[in-house]
Amino acid sequence: MVLAPTTEVIPLTVDAHGVLRVGNTRVTLDTVLAVLADAAAEKIVRQYPSPHLADVYSVIGYYLRHTAEIDMYLQQRPI
């Protein structure tokens, strides 16, 4: 079997207030990142069962590839 590169959609949505959320859940990007500082993705899913584990890993990967942009978002986002 040969694996072909694919483009994956990052499961982040922007709500009406400009807040980034994981997929179609109420879990915010900041929540995932705050828990990530102290835990693994599996713990995030145990605490917040609505996002899929694969989505949490995808969001973490996105953050790691775009740290500067996400940090700016976190500083400027509406609360």
Secondary structure, DSSP 8 states (H G I E B T S, - for coil): -----------EEE-TTS-EEETTSS-BHHHHHHHHTTS-HHHHHHHS-SS-HHHHHHHHHHHHHSHHHHHHHHHHS--
